[in-house]
Amino acid sequence: MQLLENWLVKITGEQYLWMVEIFLIVFVAMMLGYLVNKVINFLEANAARTSTVWDDAVIEAFRRPAVWGIWILGVNMAAAVAARVSESGWYEFIEPINRVAVIFLCSLFLVNLIKRAERNLVHPDYMAEPMDETTVRAIGKLLRASIIITAILIAMQVFGYSISGLLAFGGIGGLAVGFAAKDLLANFFGGLMLYLDQPFKVGDWVRSPDQEIEGTVEDVGWRLTRIRTFDKRPLYIPNSVFNSISVENPSRMSNRRIYETIGVRYDDIGKMEVIVEDVRRMLREHPEIDQSQTLIVNFNAFSASSLDFFIYTFTKTTQWVRYHEIKQDVLLKVSQVIARHEAEIAFPTSTVHLPDQIHLAQIDNSPQSISPQSISESP
């Protein structure tokens, strides 16, 4: 810098030296930032040709801290020249600001790297066996929070603040904050339990028999869980609620159940046994029925208008749409079995039984048969 100043003094003179220095420092910083950005683009293009995705993550995370670091240091150097010329008291803050800038840029690099790592670990194109999204996001949030808190504490130490006093105050003030924000803390620890126990994850279909909660999990935060209901409305639930209710997770079911009762006419009672046997055989031969699960077809009850038999079996698939397609196919084949045996599916009917012979009393309506006495005795 001294050699540069001597050379500039010969060209511009002592009076305008500081202005030229500031201009050159800012210009060089901008040019270096531009060149570094071009170099990173070149490295990123080469990294994209490799099979691993972690070199892409490191280069992508390094871009902003590198460019911003050059610009920030350049601006600080220009500010140092201006402060020195004006004999300002701000000159002594330039070095701590540079240290804090380095701490900030290192933290930014780590936070960006964690974000990219989260994306890599859950994406099927990057990982042969993607990790659970909820777990990855929880670990990522904890790491980012730890980095930010550590960076803030180090920056405070650089400016001369006592960290030990702050930690001691945090221990005392934590009790007051805990009482004042008990609901917030309950939601926080509820979210922590969701991350640890994992009763559901992002993308699962959940429902609660205790509350009117049913839909697809979209996000599990530290305070709220967002569920998209089947009519596409967002439902925001405090995490503490899940500590006191039961939650069903149909997304983790192994099979779906078909449980139907079918009735035939009383006139077809002689065909019931063979109908039940053929329906059972049909289910055992059905390619979409899981034969390792319980399969029951039995005559069950004498109902008011039908002879009932029931079907109890499980499909291989758990997909909602495919399950209903299989169930439709099973019911249609049951109706075909009943029709093949010349029987009929019953529906509610009423039968009136009359005696074989009905005798009606004949009344003689001729005038001769009606006497005045009978008329007077008639009511």
C-alpha positions as CSV (number, residue, x, y, z in Angstrom):
1,M,0.0,0.0,0.0
2,Q,2.9,2.4,0.8
3,L,4.5,1.8,-2.7
4,L,1.0,2.3,-4.3
5,E,0.5,5.5,-2.4
6,N,3.9,6.9,-3.4
7,W,3.2,6.1,-7.1
8,L,-0.3,7.7,-6.9
9,V,1.1,10.8,-5.2
10,K,3.4,11.4,-8.2
11,I,0.4,11.1,-10.5
12,T,-2.5,12.8,-8.7
13,G,-0.9,14.7,-5.9
14,E,-1.4,14.5,-2.1
15,Q,-4.7,16.2,-2.1
16,Y,-6.7,13.7,-4.1
17,L,-4.8,10.6,-3.1
18,W,-7.4,9.2,-0.7
19,M,-10.2,9.5,-3.4
20,V,-8.2,7.6,-5.9
21,E,-7.4,4.9,-3.3
22,I,-11.0,4.4,-2.5
23,F,-12.0,4.2,-6.1
24,L,-9.3,1.7,-6.9
25,I,-10.1,-0.5,-3.9
26,V,-13.9,-0.6,-4.7
27,F,-13.1,-1.2,-8.4
28,V,-10.7,-4.0,-7.7
29,A,-13.2,-5.6,-5.2
30,M,-15.9,-5.5,-7.8
31,M,-13.7,-7.0,-10.5
32,L,-12.4,-9.8,-8.2
33,G,-16.0,-10.6,-7.2
34,Y,-16.9,-10.9,-10.9
35,L,-13.9,-13.1,-11.7
36,V,-14.5,-15.3,-8.7
37,N,-18.2,-15.8,-9.8
38,K,-17.0,-16.8,-13.2
39,V,-14.5,-19.3,-11.7
40,I,-17.2,-20.8,-9.6
41,N,-19.5,-21.1,-12.7
42,F,-16.6,-23.0,-14.4
43,L,-16.1,-25.3,-11.4
44,E,-19.9,-25.9,-11.1
45,A,-20.1,-26.9,-14.8
46,N,-17.3,-29.4,-14.3
47,A,-18.8,-30.8,-11.1
48,A,-22.1,-31.4,-12.8
49,R,-20.4,-33.9,-15.0
50,T,-19.3,-36.1,-12.1
51,S,-21.4,-38.8,-10.5
52,T,-21.3,-37.5,-7.0
53,V,-23.5,-34.6,-5.9
54,W,-21.5,-33.4,-2.9
55,D,-19.0,-31.5,-4.9
56,D,-22.0,-29.6,-6.4
57,A,-23.2,-28.9,-2.9
58,V,-19.9,-27.5,-1.7
59,I,-19.5,-25.3,-4.8
60,E,-23.1,-24.0,-4.6
61,A,-22.7,-23.2,-0.9
62,F,-19.4,-21.5,-1.4
63,R,-20.6,-19.1,-4.1
64,R,-22.3,-16.4,-2.0
65,P,-19.7,-16.3,0.8
66,A,-16.8,-16.0,-1.6
67,V,-18.3,-13.2,-3.7
68,W,-19.8,-11.4,-0.7
69,G,-16.5,-11.8,1.2
70,I,-14.6,-10.0,-1.4
71,W,-17.1,-7.2,-1.7
72,I,-17.4,-6.7,2.1
73,L,-13.6,-6.7,2.7
74,G,-13.2,-4.2,-0.2
75,V,-15.8,-1.9,1.2
76,N,-14.2,-2.1,4.7
77,M,-10.8,-1.3,3.2
78,A,-12.3,1.8,1.5
79,A,-14.0,2.8,4.7
80,A,-10.7,2.4,6.6
81,V,-9.0,4.8,4.1
82,A,-11.8,7.3,4.5
83,A,-11.7,7.0,8.3
84,R,-7.9,7.4,8.4
85,V,-8.0,10.5,6.2
86,S,-10.8,12.1,8.2
87,E,-9.2,11.0,11.5
88,S,-12.5,9.5,12.6
89,G,-13.0,7.3,15.6
90,W,-14.6,4.6,13.4
91,Y,-11.1,3.5,12.2
92,E,-10.7,1.3,15.3
93,F,-13.9,-0.6,14.5
94,I,-12.8,-1.7,11.0
95,E,-10.8,-4.7,12.2
96,P,-13.5,-6.1,14.5
97,I,-16.0,-5.6,11.6
98,N,-13.8,-7.6,9.3
99,R,-13.6,-10.4,11.8
100,V,-17.3,-10.4,12.3
101,A,-17.7,-10.4,8.5
102,V,-15.5,-13.5,8.3
103,I,-17.6,-15.2,11.0
104,F,-20.8,-14.3,9.2
105,L,-19.5,-15.6,5.8
106,C,-18.3,-18.9,7.4
107,S,-21.7,-19.3,9.0
108,L,-23.4,-18.6,5.7
109,F,-21.3,-21.2,4.0
110,L,-22.2,-23.9,6.6
111,V,-25.9,-23.0,6.5
112,N,-26.0,-23.2,2.7
113,L,-24.2,-26.5,2.8
114,I,-26.7,-27.9,5.3
115,K,-29.6,-26.8,3.1
116,R,-28.1,-28.5,0.0
117,A,-27.3,-31.6,2.0
118,E,-31.0,-31.8,3.2
119,R,-32.1,-31.7,-0.5
120,N,-29.6,-34.4,-1.5
121,L,-30.4,-36.8,1.3
122,V,-34.2,-36.9,0.6
123,H,-34.1,-36.7,-3.2
124,P,-34.4,-40.1,-5.0
125,D,-32.3,-38.8,-8.0
126,Y,-29.4,-38.1,-5.6
127,M,-29.6,-41.0,-3.2
128,A,-30.2,-44.7,-3.9
129,E,-32.1,-45.0,-0.6
130,P,-33.4,-41.5,0.4
131,M,-33.6,-40.7,4.1
132,D,-36.8,-39.8,5.9
133,E,-37.6,-36.2,5.1
134,T,-38.9,-35.4,8.6
135,T,-35.8,-36.6,10.3
136,V,-33.5,-34.8,7.8
137,R,-35.3,-31.6,8.2
138,A,-35.3,-31.8,12.0
139,I,-31.5,-32.5,12.1
140,G,-31.0,-29.6,9.6
141,K,-32.9,-27.2,11.7
142,L,-30.9,-28.1,14.8
143,L,-27.6,-27.7,13.0
144,R,-28.5,-24.4,11.5
145,A,-29.8,-23.1,14.9
146,S,-26.5,-24.2,16.5
147,I,-24.4,-22.5,13.9
148,I,-26.3,-19.2,14.1
149,I,-26.2,-19.1,17.9
150,T,-22.5,-19.9,18.0
151,A,-21.8,-17.2,15.4
152,I,-23.7,-14.6,17.4
153,L,-21.8,-15.5,20.6
154,I,-18.4,-15.3,18.9
155,A,-19.3,-12.0,17.3
156,M,-20.3,-10.6,20.7
157,Q,-17.0,-11.8,22.1
158,V,-15.2,-10.0,19.3
159,F,-16.8,-6.7,20.2
160,G,-15.9,-7.2,23.9
161,Y,-19.2,-8.4,25.3
162,S,-18.9,-11.0,28.1
163,I,-20.4,-14.3,27.0
164,S,-20.3,-15.8,30.5
165,G,-22.5,-12.9,31.8
166,L,-25.0,-13.5,29.0
167,L,-25.1,-17.3,29.7
168,A,-25.7,-16.6,33.4
169,F,-28.5,-14.2,32.6
170,G,-29.9,-16.8,30.3
171,G,-30.1,-19.3,33.1
172,I,-32.0,-17.0,35.4
173,G,-34.1,-15.5,32.7
174,G,-34.9,-18.9,31.3
175,L,-37.2,-19.6,34.2
176,A,-39.2,-16.4,33.7
177,V,-39.4,-17.1,30.0
178,G,-40.5,-20.6,30.6
179,F,-43.5,-19.5,32.8
180,A,-44.4,-16.7,30.3
181,A,-44.2,-18.9,27.2
182,K,-45.3,-22.3,28.5
183,D,-47.6,-22.9,25.5
184,L,-44.9,-22.0,23.1
185,L,-42.5,-24.4,24.9
186,A,-45.1,-27.1,25.0
187,N,-45.5,-26.8,21.2
188,F,-41.7,-26.8,20.8
189,F,-41.2,-30.0,22.9
190,G,-44.3,-31.5,21.2
191,G,-42.5,-31.0,17.8
192,L,-39.4,-32.5,19.3
193,M,-41.3,-35.6,20.3
194,L,-42.8,-35.8,16.8
195,Y,-39.3,-35.8,15.3
196,L,-38.0,-38.4,17.8
197,D,-41.0,-40.8,17.8
198,Q,-42.0,-40.2,14.2
199,P,-45.7,-41.3,14.3
200,F,-46.0,-39.7,10.9
201,K,-43.8,-37.9,8.4
202,V,-44.3,-35.5,5.6
203,G,-46.5,-37.0,2.9
204,D,-48.4,-39.4,5.2
205,W,-52.2,-39.6,5.4
206,V,-53.2,-39.2,9.0
207,R,-56.4,-38.9,11.0
208,S,-57.5,-38.7,14.6
209,P,-60.6,-40.4,16.0
210,D,-60.5,-37.9,18.9
211,Q,-60.5,-34.8,16.8
212,E,-61.7,-33.7,13.4
213,I,-58.3,-34.2,11.9
214,E,-57.7,-36.0,8.6
215,G,-55.5,-35.2,5.6
216,T,-52.0,-35.3,4.3
217,V,-49.0,-34.0,6.3
218,E,-47.3,-31.1,4.5
219,D,-44.9,-29.7,7.1
220,V,-43.8,-30.6,10.7
221,G,-42.5,-27.4,12.2
222,W,-41.3,-26.5,15.7
223,R,-44.6,-25.0,16.7
224,L,-47.2,-26.1,14.2
225,T,-47.9,-29.0,11.9
226,R,-49.6,-28.2,8.6
227,I,-52.1,-30.8,7.3
228,R,-53.8,-30.5,3.9
229,T,-57.4,-31.9,4.2
230,F,-59.0,-33.8,1.4
231,D,-61.0,-30.8,0.3
232,K,-57.6,-29.0,-0.1
233,R,-57.9,-26.7,3.0
234,P,-54.7,-26.2,5.1
235,L,-55.2,-27.3,8.7
236,Y,-52.7,-25.8,11.3
237,I,-52.4,-27.9,14.5
238,P,-50.2,-27.0,17.5
239,N,-47.7,-29.7,18.2
240,S,-48.7,-30.0,21.8
241,V,-52.1,-31.3,20.7
242,F,-50.5,-34.6,19.5
243,N,-49.4,-35.3,23.1
244,S,-53.0,-35.8,24.2
245,I,-54.8,-37.4,21.2
246,S,-54.5,-40.7,19.4
247,V,-53.4,-40.5,15.7
248,E,-54.0,-43.1,13.0
249,N,-51.5,-43.4,10.1
250,P,-53.3,-45.2,7.3
251,S,-50.3,-44.6,5.0
252,R,-48.4,-47.3,7.0
253,M,-51.1,-50.0,6.7
254,S,-49.8,-53.3,5.2
255,N,-53.1,-54.2,3.5
256,R,-56.6,-52.9,2.9
257,R,-59.6,-54.9,4.1
258,I,-62.7,-56.0,2.1
259,Y,-65.5,-56.7,4.6
260,E,-69.0,-57.0,3.0
261,T,-72.3,-58.8,3.8
262,I,-74.3,-60.2,0.9
263,G,-77.8,-61.6,1.1
264,V,-79.6,-64.1,-1.1
265,R,-83.3,-65.0,-1.1
266,Y,-84.8,-67.5,1.3
267,D,-86.0,-69.5,-1.8
268,D,-82.3,-70.2,-2.6
269,I,-81.3,-71.7,0.8
270,G,-80.5,-75.0,-0.9
271,K,-77.8,-73.3,-3.0
272,M,-76.2,-71.3,-0.2
273,E,-73.5,-73.9,0.6
274,V,-72.2,-74.2,-3.0
275,I,-72.4,-70.4,-3.5
276,V,-70.2,-69.8,-0.4
277,E,-67.8,-72.4,-1.6
278,D,-67.5,-70.9,-5.1
279,V,-67.0,-67.4,-3.7
280,R,-64.3,-68.7,-1.4
281,R,-62.6,-70.4,-4.3
282,M,-62.8,-67.2,-6.4
283,L,-61.1,-65.2,-3.7
284,R,-58.3,-67.7,-3.3
285,E,-57.6,-67.5,-7.0
286,H,-57.8,-63.7,-7.3
287,P,-54.4,-62.3,-8.1
288,E,-55.0,-59.1,-6.0
289,I,-56.0,-60.8,-2.8
290,D,-53.3,-61.4,-0.2
291,Q,-53.5,-65.1,0.5
292,S,-51.2,-64.8,3.6
293,Q,-53.9,-62.8,5.4
294,T,-57.2,-63.9,6.9
295,L,-59.7,-65.0,4.3
296,I,-63.2,-65.9,5.5
297,V,-66.4,-66.6,3.5
298,N,-69.3,-68.0,5.6
299,F,-73.1,-68.1,5.9
300,N,-73.7,-65.8,8.7
301,A,-77.4,-65.0,9.6
302,F,-81.0,-65.4,8.9
303,S,-82.0,-61.8,8.3
304,A,-85.5,-60.4,7.9
305,S,-85.5,-60.5,4.1
306,S,-82.4,-62.5,3.2
307,L,-79.9,-65.2,4.0
308,D,-76.6,-63.4,4.7
309,F,-73.1,-64.5,4.1
310,F,-70.1,-62.3,4.6
311,I,-66.7,-61.8,2.9
312,Y,-63.6,-60.9,5.0
313,T,-60.3,-60.6,3.1
314,F,-57.4,-58.3,2.4
315,T,-56.0,-56.8,-0.8
316,K,-52.3,-56.6,-1.6
317,T,-52.4,-53.0,-2.4
318,T,-52.8,-50.1,0.0
319,Q,-53.5,-47.5,-2.6
320,W,-57.0,-46.0,-2.2
321,V,-58.0,-45.9,-5.9
322,R,-56.6,-49.3,-6.7
323,Y,-58.3,-50.8,-3.7
324,H,-61.7,-49.7,-4.8
325,E,-61.1,-51.1,-8.3
326,I,-60.2,-54.5,-6.8
327,K,-63.3,-54.3,-4.5
328,Q,-65.5,-53.6,-7.4
329,D,-64.1,-56.5,-9.3
330,V,-64.6,-58.8,-6.3
331,L,-68.3,-57.8,-5.8
332,L,-69.1,-58.2,-9.5
333,K,-67.6,-61.7,-9.5
334,V,-69.7,-62.5,-6.4
335,S,-72.8,-61.5,-8.3
336,Q,-71.7,-63.7,-11.2
337,V,-71.3,-66.7,-8.9
338,I,-74.8,-66.1,-7.5
339,A,-76.3,-65.8,-11.0
340,R,-74.5,-68.9,-12.2
341,H,-76.3,-71.0,-9.6
342,E,-79.6,-69.5,-10.7
343,A,-80.0,-67.7,-7.4
344,E,-80.8,-64.0,-6.8
345,I,-79.5,-61.3,-4.5
346,A,-82.1,-60.5,-2.0
347,F,-83.7,-57.1,-1.3
348,P,-86.2,-56.1,1.4
349,T,-89.6,-57.7,0.7
350,S,-92.8,-58.5,2.6
351,T,-94.9,-61.6,2.0
352,V,-98.6,-61.9,2.9
353,H,-99.9,-65.5,3.4
354,L,-103.7,-66.0,2.8
355,P,-105.7,-69.2,3.7
356,D,-106.4,-71.6,0.9
357,Q,-110.2,-71.0,0.9
358,I,-112.0,-67.8,1.8
359,H,-115.7,-68.1,2.7
360,L,-117.8,-65.0,2.3
361,A,-121.3,-64.8,3.9
362,Q,-124.0,-64.2,1.3
363,I,-126.6,-61.6,2.2
364,D,-130.1,-61.6,0.6
365,N,-130.8,-58.0,-0.4
366,S,-134.4,-58.6,-1.8
367,P,-137.2,-56.5,-0.4
368,Q,-139.1,-59.6,0.8
369,S,-136.2,-60.5,3.1
370,I,-136.3,-57.2,4.9
371,S,-139.2,-57.1,7.5
372,P,-140.3,-54.1,9.5
373,Q,-139.1,-55.9,12.6
374,S,-135.6,-56.3,11.2
375,I,-135.6,-52.6,10.3
376,S,-136.7,-51.6,13.8
377,E,-134.1,-53.8,15.4
378,S,-131.4,-52.5,13.3
379,P,-129.1,-50.1,15.0
